[in-house]
Amino acid sequence: MEELKSFESWRPWVAVVSVAAGVGIILILYYTLSDDWAHTLLDRGHTYPFSVQNGMWIAFAMGLGEIAVRIASARAEMRQLRKSYLPEDPRVILQADDLPDIYKQLKGSADRNRCFLPRLIDRCILQFQASLSTAQSASLMNTSVEMFLHEVDLRYNMIRYICWVIPSLGFIGTVVGIGRALEFAGAPEHVADPNLLTTVTGMLAVSFNGTFLALVMASVLVLLQNIIQSKEEHALNLAGQYCLDNLINRLYVAK
């Protein structure tokens, strides 16, 4: 499927678009929120726009971009189940002579080397034609499903890294903010300032709010990651079940 191919091969472009979307979110927040909220969510201090909060928003947008890629992949895998690669009539028995026509139709599919279901059918047919053994075909299918599960898990490495780096940025921002607040409070010109306590507590509040914001972002990404990963794994399980019910269990070797 060209859609799946484009999403998988254009992931760098998705990352670029995600970064641009993150910058857009920052600009929207900057110009629409009040000063207090903008300072809390964006940390408009003396280092702005190079604040930790801005980096968190960009990382969050990149995480959403990765989630979008995985959603496209999961939907493409689910659509494979409606392709009717195999005869679904429970009364049909498949012999070795019936498989070349199925394999020919499968070979002409654009999804043969990309999606789980056609890859499973391809391997099982080739194994059965080579060995004429249903047991070996079933064993190969089980091994392939386990390998595909590992493949699905590897696809989420970048999302897991983003889910780790966002809280890390939040904690870094908190540590840096506390250091700035203590440096400000210890400056000789600020010791006699009657508003010193208010200013320092405001700086600390922004720092701790950054950590809170990072934890919220990471929680949202982790939730989406688990939902979409479960959908991809469910699509793989359905592909294995489809292959088992309509191919493996119907193979017959004439004695």
N, C-alpha and C positions, 0 to 999 in steps of 0.2 A: 504494500500500500504506500503510495507516494506521500500521503500525509504523515505516516509514521516515519518514513525515511527522512523527510524534511525536518521533523522535530528532533530526531536523534542526531542528524548530521549538522544541524544548524544550532546546536546548543550554545556555541560561542556567540552567535547573533542574539539568541534569547538572553544571554547574560548581558550583552550590550544594551538591549532594550530594557532589561530589568534595572540596570544602573540608571538609565535615562528616566525610567518611571520613578525610581527612588529620589532622584533630584527633583522631579516634578512634585512628588509628595512633600518634600521639604519646602519647596517654594510655596505650595498651597498653604501649608501650615504657617509659614512665615508671614504671609500676607493676609490670612483670614483669622488667625487666632489673636487674642488679646496679648498684650505684652507679657503678662504673668504666665499665661499658658505657653506662649512661644518660648519664653525663657526656660520653662520647665521641660518642655518636650524637645527643644533644640539647643539649649544651653548657649544662649546668645551672649557669651562672655567676650573677653578681649581676644580670644583665638578664633572667633567665628569668622568664616563658615567652617573652619577645620576643627569642629567639635566632635567629641566621641558620639554624641547622640545622632549627629548627621551620618556618621559611619554606620551606626546601628540601623538607621532607616534604609540606607543603601543595601546593607547586607540582608535586611528583611525583604526588600524588593527582589533581590537575587534569589532568595529562598522561595518566594512565591513564583518566580519564573521557572525554577526547577520543578516545583509542584505542578505547574501548568504542563511541562513536558511529560511528566509521569501520568497526568490525567489523560493526555492525548494517547499515550502508549496503552494505558488500560482500556480505553474505549476502542482502540484499534484491535486489541486482542479479543475483546468481547464480540466485536463484529465478525471475527473469523468463525465463530460458532454458527453463524447464519449462512455460511458459504456453501454448505452441503457438499463437502468434499467426498464424503462417503455415503453409500446407500444406507438410509436410516430405517428401512422396512425391517422389522424384527424377523421376518420370514426368510430374508436373504442370507445365503451362505456363500462365502467368498473362497474361491480356490486360486491356485497360482495363476491360472489362465485369465482370471478376472482382474488381476492387479495391474497389468500394463496399461489398460485404458484409464484406470484411476490415477496411476502415476503420470501418465501423459497429460491429463487434465491438471494435475497438481503442478507439474513442471512448467506449465504455461502461466501459472499464477505469479503476479508480481510480489506476493507476500511469502514466497517459498522459503527464502533465506532470512526473513525478518521476524515473522510471527511464530509463536510457539506451536500452534496447532499444525500448520503445514510442515514444520520441521519435524514434529513427532511422527506424522503420517509418513513422511519421506523416509525417515530412518527405519521405521517398522517394516515398510514395504521392502526396502532394500535388504534388510536382515532376513525377512522371510523368503525372499527370492533366492538368497544365497544359501540358506540353511534348510529351508522347508521345515522349520521348527517353530511351532507356536510358542513354546516355552522360551526359546531364545529371543523371539520378538518381544514377548512380554517383559523379559528381563531387561532388554535394551530400553524399552519404554520407561520402566521404573527408574533406571539409571539416568535417562535423559531428563525425566521430570525433576529428579534431585539436582541435577546440574543446572537446570533452568531456574529452580528456586534460588540457588546460589547466585545465578546471574541477575535475578531480580533484586536480590539483596545488595549486590555490588552497585546497582544503578542508584542507590540511595546514599552512597558515600558522601557525595557533595552536600546533600541536604543535611545529613548528620553533622558534617563539619560546620555548616552555617549555624545549625542549632546549638553547637558548642561555642562558636566564636562570638555570637551575639551576647550571651551572658558574660563571657570573658571581657568583652568591650565594656559592658556595664560595670563590672567590678573595677576595671582599669580606670574608668571615668570617676568612680567613687573615690578610689585611692588618690587620683590626681586632684580631685575636688577638695578632699580633706586636706591634702598638702597645701593647696592654694589658700584655703581658709585659715590654716594655722600660720602660714607665712604672712597673710594679711593681718591677722590678729597680733602677731609678734612684731610688726613693723613699728619703730619708735614713733612715727608720725600719727599712728592710729591708736596708740595706747590711751590717750586722753579723749578720744572721740566718744561722745555720749551715745552715738548710734552704732558703736562697735558690735555690741551683742546682736542687734537686729541684722546688721550686715553679714556677720559671720554665720548666724543661723540660717539666713537666706541662702548663702553659698553652700552650706552643708545640705540644705533641703534639696537644692538642684542636683547635688551629687548623688544623694540617696534615691531621688526620683529617677535618675538615669538607670540605676540598677533595677528598680521596679519595672520601668519601661522595658528593659532588656529581657527580664524574666517573662513578661507578658508576651513579647514578640516570640521568644523561643517556645513558649507554651503553645501558641497558635500554630507555629510551624510543625511542632512535634505532633499535635493533634491531626493536622492535615496529612503529614507524612504517614502516620499509622493508618488513617482511613484509606488513602490512595494505595499504599503498599498492600493492604489487605485486599483491595479490589484487583490488583495485578496478580496476587497469589491465587485469588479465587478464580480469575480467568484461566490461569495455568491449570488449576485443579479441574476445572470444567473441560479444558482441552484434553487432559489426560483421561478423564472419564469418557469423553466423546470417542477418543481413540480406542479405549478399551472396549466400550460397548459396541461400536460399529465396525471395528477392524479386528482386534485381537481375538475377541470371543466368537467371531464369525469365520475365522480362518479354518479351513478344512483341508487336510491332506489325504488324498485318495490312496487307499492301501492296495 
